[in-house]
Structures are given as C-alpha cells and as structure tokens.
C-alpha cells in the first residue's frame, strides 16, 4: 500500500511538471509573437511619422515629480493608465530622468 501511495504521488508530480512546462512554452511563444507585433507597429508608426503620445495627465505627474512627490506620481500614473505597480514605477522613473 505504501508503494502505491508513492507511485500515485510521483505520477501526480509528473503531470504537474508536464502541465507547467507546456504552459511556459505557450507563454514564451505568445510573448515572442507580441514582441514581433509591437516591433511592426513601431515600424509603421515611424514610417508614417506618427509619434506616440502619453496618456492625458502626464503634466500632472511631471508636476508631482518636480515637487518631490514620487509615490503620489506613481499612484496617479496607475490611475490614469491602469498600469501595474512595477510598470508605473518604471514609467515614472523614466520621466524623472
């Protein structure tokens, strides 16, 4: 009985590992595809002379940064764009210089 239990546990672990690796492969494929699409859009915009504009309210974020209120600027960026915390922090820090 004990060996049957260990066999079942080992089989479950193998199934979990296989499912996790297949999900990772699909994620990587989608990520590559998204990067290709993003690059193509960048090339089209460049060819057409279109510049990407930031969301409305960036002046407010710049003003908060100028006053040294970085955390408030990150919160406001998230409100304006719907970005996650890490993405908002990176974007605000890029604006900060």
C-alpha positions as CSV (number, residue, x, y, z in Angstrom):
1,X,0.0,0.0,0.0
2,X,2.8,2.4,0.8
3,X,4.4,1.9,-2.6
4,X,1.1,2.5,-4.3
5,X,0.8,5.9,-2.5
6,X,4.3,6.9,-3.5
7,X,3.6,5.8,-7.1
8,X,0.4,8.0,-7.2
9,X,2.3,10.9,-5.7
10,X,5.1,10.5,-8.3
11,X,2.6,10.3,-11.1
12,X,0.8,13.5,-9.9
13,X,4.2,15.3,-9.7
14,X,5.0,14.3,-13.3
15,X,1.6,15.5,-14.5
16,X,2.1,18.9,-12.8
17,X,5.6,19.3,-14.2
18,X,4.4,18.5,-17.7
19,X,1.4,20.9,-17.5
20,X,3.6,23.6,-16.1
21,X,6.3,23.3,-18.8
22,X,3.6,23.3,-21.6
23,X,2.1,26.4,-20.2
24,X,5.6,28.0,-20.1
25,X,6.2,27.1,-23.7
26,X,2.9,28.6,-24.8
27,X,3.6,31.8,-22.7
28,X,7.0,32.2,-24.4
29,X,5.5,31.7,-27.9
30,X,2.9,34.3,-27.2
31,X,5.5,36.7,-25.8
32,X,7.6,36.3,-28.9
33,X,4.6,36.9,-31.1
34,X,3.6,40.0,-29.1
35,X,7.1,41.4,-29.4
36,X,7.0,40.9,-33.2
37,X,3.7,42.7,-33.5
38,X,4.9,45.5,-31.3
39,X,8.0,45.9,-33.5
40,X,5.9,46.0,-36.6
41,X,3.6,48.7,-35.2
42,X,6.7,50.7,-34.2
43,X,8.0,50.5,-37.7
44,X,4.6,51.5,-39.2
45,X,4.4,54.5,-36.8
46,X,7.9,55.5,-37.7
47,X,7.2,55.2,-41.4
48,X,4.1,57.4,-41.1
49,X,5.8,59.9,-38.9
50,X,3.4,59.3,-36.0
51,X,4.7,59.9,-32.5
52,X,3.3,58.0,-29.6
53,X,1.7,60.4,-27.2
54,X,1.4,59.7,-23.5
55,X,-1.9,59.5,-21.6
56,X,-3.6,62.7,-20.6
57,X,-2.4,63.9,-17.2
58,X,1.3,63.5,-17.7
59,X,1.8,67.2,-16.9
60,X,0.3,66.4,-13.5
61,X,2.7,63.6,-13.0
62,X,5.6,65.8,-14.0
63,X,4.4,68.4,-11.5
64,X,4.3,65.9,-8.7
65,X,7.8,64.7,-9.6
66,X,9.0,68.3,-9.6
67,X,7.7,68.7,-6.1
68,X,9.5,65.5,-5.0
69,X,6.3,63.5,-4.6
70,X,7.3,60.4,-6.5
71,X,5.0,58.0,-4.7
72,X,2.0,60.2,-5.5
73,X,3.1,60.4,-9.1
74,X,3.3,56.6,-9.3
75,X,-0.2,56.3,-7.8
76,X,-1.6,58.9,-10.3
77,X,0.1,57.2,-13.2
78,X,-1.6,54.0,-12.2
79,X,-5.0,55.7,-12.0
80,X,-4.5,57.3,-15.5
81,X,-3.2,54.3,-17.3
82,X,-4.3,51.2,-15.4
83,X,-0.7,50.1,-15.2
84,X,0.6,47.7,-12.6
85,X,2.8,49.0,-9.8
86,X,6.1,47.9,-11.3
87,X,5.2,49.3,-14.8
88,X,4.1,52.6,-13.3
89,X,7.2,52.9,-11.2
90,X,9.4,52.3,-14.2
91,X,7.5,54.8,-16.3
92,X,7.6,57.5,-13.7
93,X,11.3,56.9,-13.1
94,X,11.9,57.3,-16.8
95,X,10.1,60.6,-16.7
96,X,12.1,61.6,-13.7
97,X,15.2,61.4,-15.8
